[in-house]
Amino acid sequence: MKAITVNNLIKNYKNVNAVNSISFEINEGELFAFLGENGAGKSTTINILCTILKKTSGDVKIFDYELDKDDNEIRNSIGIVFQNSVLDFKLTVEENLISRASYYGLNRKKALEVIKPFFEMFELEDIWKRKYENLSGGQRRRVDIVRALINKPRILFLDEPTTGLDPKSRSIVWKYINKLRLEQKITIFLTTHYMEEVVDADRVVILDKGNIVANDTPANLKSKYANTKLYWYTVQNKANNKLISNYEYKYEVDHYIVDMNSEEIRTFIYENQITDFEVFKGSMDDVFLKLTGKELM
């Protein structure tokens, strides 16, 4: 079943085309990564899908609900974790989550029943009575995600959920996100600036200046747009230089970095009987740079 279907979505601001007739689909239960630098149209698209912003034209369906016709049903089907928290820093975790549940008409008893499945999953017991302002960045993110799950959404939008977190906290947050996917079968719509976070995505869409420039799996994108790199450990000499036209030489460690596709590297190694080398596959950073000419910052 399709969780999200977008056809020819357009959003114009006077003379600016923020989103230029884009189309994509997301299957239920997928981890979908939506990438683009600031100003690419990413936030505009997300705000439209979440019924926060009106589209200029195009068709959007969230499951069987049509945007601009079934907006209340769409809102009840989604949860959003914003880049900046919307919780009260002076309240405890318990007070924040109970008060947020009241927005959905849930009393304390019903709220606790809804939160209970996530209590152990997100390890809330140790921080339940602590003020939100006294939590670490990773702990706050865990609470933010639980807050977004109170209405039992079928789609969870994660807007750069690990920005500003240290590597350990990022790893912990992703442990909980992956656990959520496996146990709750929720569709995840992710935006992130960390390319390593999209390698396990089912599908990646890259947006550039309001246009989709890529829509494929991470593996296919890396195969198409990211060359493999050969690290050839040898002393630089004229004979070596003649063999390679596309390389970078690192004097401090005496090796060449050769940028070729996998088949070219295999042939090069065999024909020149190279023995001291390492091969590194291309990354999603390489893909993004190749397609947009920019690094994702």
C-alpha positions in Angstrom: 0.0 0.0 0.0 1.2 3.5 -0.8 1.7 5.7 2.3 2.3 8.9 0.3 1.7 9.6 -3.3 2.8 12.9 -4.8 2.0 13.9 -8.4 3.2 17.1 -10.1 3.4 19.1 -6.8 4.0 22.8 -7.3 4.5 25.6 -4.9 5.1 29.1 -6.1 5.9 32.2 -4.1 5.3 35.2 -6.4 8.1 34.7 -9.0 9.9 31.9 -7.2 9.2 28.3 -7.9 10.0 26.7 -4.5 8.7 23.2 -5.7 8.7 22.6 -9.4 6.2 19.8 -10.4 7.7 16.9 -8.3 6.4 13.4 -8.1 7.3 10.5 -5.9 5.8 7.6 -3.9 6.5 6.0 -0.5 5.4 2.5 0.4 3.9 1.8 3.8 6.6 0.8 6.3 9.5 2.2 4.3 12.3 4.4 5.6 12.3 7.2 3.0 15.1 9.8 2.9 14.4 13.3 1.5 17.6 15.2 0.9 18.4 18.7 -0.2 20.4 21.7 0.9 18.8 24.7 2.5 16.5 26.4 0.0 16.1 23.3 -2.2 12.4 23.1 -1.5 12.6 20.3 1.1 10.9 22.1 4.0 8.3 23.5 1.7 7.4 20.0 0.5 7.2 18.6 4.0 5.0 21.5 5.2 2.6 20.8 2.4 2.5 17.1 3.1 1.8 17.9 6.8 -1.1 20.3 5.9 0.9 23.2 7.3 1.2 25.0 3.9 -1.1 25.2 1.0 0.2 23.9 -2.4 -0.2 25.9 -5.6 -1.2 22.8 -7.6 -0.7 19.0 -7.9 -2.2 16.0 -6.2 -1.1 14.5 -2.8 -2.6 11.5 -1.1 -1.7 10.2 2.4 -2.9 6.6 2.3 -6.5 7.1 0.9 -6.8 10.7 2.1 -6.6 13.6 -0.3 -4.8 16.7 0.6 -7.0 19.8 0.9 -10.0 17.5 1.2 -9.3 15.2 4.1 -6.8 17.3 6.1 -8.1 16.3 9.5 -7.7 12.7 8.7 -4.2 13.3 7.3 -3.2 15.1 10.6 -4.5 12.2 12.6 -2.4 9.8 10.5 1.0 11.6 10.9 3.4 12.5 13.7 6.2 15.1 13.3 9.5 15.5 15.1 10.6 19.0 14.4 14.3 20.0 14.3 13.6 22.3 17.2 11.7 20.8 20.1 8.2 22.0 20.9 8.2 20.8 24.5 8.3 22.9 27.6 11.8 23.0 29.1 10.4 23.7 32.6 8.1 20.7 32.8 9.1 17.1 33.5 9.0 14.4 30.9 5.8 13.1 32.5 4.2 16.5 32.6 5.1 17.3 29.0 3.8 14.0 27.5 0.6 14.0 29.6 -0.2 17.6 28.6 0.5 16.9 24.9 -1.8 13.9 25.1 -4.6 16.2 26.3 -4.5 17.9 22.9 -5.9 14.7 21.5 -8.6 14.5 24.1 -6.8 11.9 26.3 -7.1 12.1 30.1 -4.1 11.0 32.2 -5.2 7.3 32.4 -5.7 7.1 28.6 -2.5 9.0 27.9 -0.5 6.5 30.1 -2.1 3.6 28.2 -0.9 5.1 24.9 2.6 5.9 26.2 3.1 2.5 27.9 4.3 0.6 24.8 7.0 3.2 24.3 8.0 3.4 27.9 10.4 0.5 27.8 11.3 0.9 24.1 12.6 4.4 24.7 13.8 3.8 28.2 11.7 6.6 29.8 11.7 5.2 33.4 15.0 6.9 34.5 14.0 10.3 33.0 10.2 10.2 33.6 10.3 12.7 36.6 13.2 14.8 35.3 12.7 18.3 33.8 13.1 18.4 30.1 15.7 21.2 30.4 18.0 18.8 32.4 18.1 16.1 29.8 20.9 15.4 27.4 20.4 16.0 23.7 19.8 12.3 23.0 17.3 12.0 25.9 15.4 15.0 24.7 15.2 13.5 21.2 13.8 10.3 22.7 11.0 12.2 24.4 10.4 14.3 21.3 9.8 11.1 19.3 7.4 9.6 21.9 5.5 13.0 21.9 5.0 12.5 18.1 3.7 9.0 18.6 0.9 9.8 21.1 -1.7 10.0 18.3 -0.6 6.6 17.0 0.5 7.9 13.6 1.0 5.7 10.6 3.7 8.0 9.2 6.4 9.7 11.3 8.2 12.7 9.9 11.7 13.2 11.3 13.1 16.6 10.4 16.9 16.3 11.0 16.3 14.4 14.2 20.0 14.2 15.1 21.3 17.6 14.2 23.5 19.0 16.9 23.9 15.7 18.7 27.3 14.1 19.4 28.1 10.8 17.6 27.2 8.7 20.6 23.8 10.4 21.1 23.1 10.1 17.3 23.8 6.4 17.5 21.4 6.0 20.5 18.6 7.9 18.8 18.9 5.8 15.7 18.8 2.6 17.8 15.4 3.7 19.0 14.2 4.8 15.5 15.2 1.4 14.0 13.5 -0.4 16.9 10.3 1.6 16.3 10.4 0.7 12.6 10.7 -3.0 13.4 8.2 -3.2 16.2 5.6 -0.7 15.1 5.9 -0.9 11.3 5.6 2.8 11.0 6.6 4.6 7.8 9.5 7.0 8.4 9.9 10.2 6.3 13.5 11.4 7.1 15.4 14.5 6.3 19.0 14.7 7.5 22.4 16.3 6.8 24.2 13.1 7.8 24.7 11.0 4.7 25.5 7.9 6.7 22.0 8.0 8.1 20.4 7.2 4.7 22.4 4.2 3.7 19.7 1.9 5.2 16.9 3.8 3.6 14.5 1.9 1.2 14.5 4.9 -1.1 16.2 8.3 -1.4 14.9 11.4 -3.2 17.4 14.3 -3.7 15.9 17.7 -4.3 17.8 20.6 -6.0 16.3 24.0 -6.6 12.8 22.6 -6.4 13.5 19.7 -8.8 14.0 16.0 -8.1 17.4 15.1 -9.4 17.5 11.5 -8.0 14.9 8.9 -6.9 16.3 5.5 -6.2 17.8 3.1 -3.6 21.1 4.1 -1.9 22.8 1.2 -3.5 21.7 2.1 -7.0 22.5 5.8 -6.5 26.1 4.9 -5.4 26.5 2.5 -8.3 25.4 5.2 -10.8 27.0 8.4 -9.4 29.8 7.5 -6.9 33.0 6.1 -8.2 35.0 3.6 -6.3 38.4 4.8 -5.0 41.6 2.8 -5.2 44.3 3.6 -2.6 47.5 2.4 -4.3 50.4 2.4 -1.8 53.6 3.1 -3.8 56.3 5.8 -4.2 55.4 8.4 -6.8 57.4 8.2 -10.1 56.9 9.2 -13.7 55.9 5.7 -14.8 53.1 5.6 -12.3 51.9 9.1 -13.3 51.6 8.0 -16.9 49.4 5.1 -15.9 46.8 7.3 -14.2 45.1 10.4 -15.5 42.6 10.9 -12.7 44.3 10.7 -9.4 45.5 12.5 -6.3 48.9 11.8 -4.8 49.4 11.9 -1.0 53.0 12.6 -0.4 52.9 12.2 3.4 51.9 8.5 3.1 53.2 7.7 -0.4 50.0 6.5 -2.1 47.8 7.4 -5.0 44.0 7.9 -4.7 42.6 6.7 -8.0 39.0 7.6 -8.9 37.5 4.9 -11.2 34.5 2.7 -11.4 34.8 -0.8 -10.0 35.4 -2.6 -13.3 38.1 -0.1 -14.3 39.8 -0.6 -11.0 39.8 -4.4 -11.3 41.3 -4.2 -14.8 43.9 -1.6 -13.6 45.0 -3.8 -10.7 45.3 -6.9 -12.8 47.1 -5.3 -15.8 49.6 -3.5 -13.6 50.1 -6.3 -11.1 49.4 -4.0 -8.1 49.7 -5.8 -4.8 49.6 -3.1 -2.1 46.2 -1.4 -2.3 42.8 -0.8 -0.7 39.5 -0.3 -2.4 36.8 2.0 -1.0 33.3 2.1 -2.4 31.7 5.5 -3.2 29.5 7.2 -0.6 26.2 9.0 -0.5 28.2 12.2 0.0 29.8 11.5 -3.4 26.3 11.0 -4.9 24.9 14.2 -3.5 28.0 16.2 -4.6 27.8 14.7 -8.1 24.1 15.5 -8.6 23.9 18.9 -7.1 27.5 20.2 -7.2 27.3 21.0 -3.5 28.1 19.4 -0.2 25.1 18.9 2.1 25.9 21.1 5.1 
